[in-house]
């Protein structure tokens, strides 16, 4: 994996958390790749509708998924959106979404690379 990817995902820490189970890591990567577009769509929609509850819930779910991969920047961006949703004051949500979009654009290629690494 390229050094840029290792800055996005801490593979060693993720494997450590999963007790070295590379098969499980590969499965998690596949699920996240599958689910991320829906999470992002739901977050955008929640912000557009002003739905703080959905924003908080979906951001929390995304945060948990990427947290398992030790993808710290996306985790922090999702946490920020979760807190905005929890507060029900969505004035900063567009800016926070911009940060999440940037970090997701860095994460997805790293996930794709990991997915290919674990393809059977």
N, C-alpha and C positions, 0 to 999 in steps of 0.2 A: 504494500500500500504506500502511496506517495506520502512524503512528509506533510504536505498540505492537508491530506485526508486525516492524518493522525492528529492534527490540530483541531479538526472538526469533531472527530470521534476518538475517544481514548479506548482503543481496542483492548489494550492490555488490562485496563481497569474494568472494562465491561466483561472480559473473560474471567477476571478474578472474581467479580461479583457473581458470575454464573458457574463458579467452581471449575473453570476450564472447559466447559461444555460448548465446543465450537459448533456442534449441530444445532443446539438451542440458539446460539447467537445468530447463526444463519437463518433460522426460522423467524427470529424476532426481526431481523433486518427485512426479510420478505414481507412480513405483516405490516411493518411500518411503511415500507414503500407502497404497499397496497392501500393503507389507510390515510396516509398524509394528504393526498388531494382532497379527500372528503373532509378531513379536519380543517384544512385551510378554507375550503368552500364554506363550511359551517361558521367558522370564525368571521370571515368576511360578511356573510349574510347577517350574522348576529349584530355586528357593528352597524351595518347599513340599516337594520331595523331598530336599533337601539335596544336589543334584547340582552340585557346584562347577565341574566341567568344562563342562557345558552353560551354566551361568550365565556363566562367563568367555567362552566362545565366542560366545554370542548377544549379550552386552553389547558385545563387541569389534566384532561385525558392525554392530550398531546405531550404535555410536560412529563407525565409518567412514562409514556412510551419512549421518548428520547432520553429520559433520565437513565433508563436501563442500559442505554448504549454509551452513557457518559458523554453525550453530546451537549456540553455545558452551555454553549452560546445559545442554542435553540431552547434549551431548558430555561435559561434565564429570560429569554424573550417571551416564552409561553407563560412563565410565572408572572411577568409584568402584566400581560393581558388577563391572566386569571385574577390578579389583584384589582385591576381596573373593573372587571366584571363583578367581583365581589363588592366593590365600593358602590356600584351602580352609577358612578360618575364617569361617563364614557368620553369625556372631552379629550383625553390623551390617547384614545384607542387607535386613531388613524396613524399617529406617529409610531406607536408601539407595534402596530401591524406592519409598518414599513421595515422596522428592525427585524421582525420575525420573518418577513419575506426575504430580506437579505441573507439572514442566517440559514433559512431553508434552502436558498439557492446555493449555498456552500455545502449544506448537508447532503442534499440529494445525490450529487455525483459521488460523494464518499460512500453513501449507502449502496449506490449502483455498483461501485468497485467491490465493496464487501460482498454484495450479492453474487457477483461473478466469481469471487474467490471461493464461496461456499456452494456454488452450483454443483449439482450432482449429475 
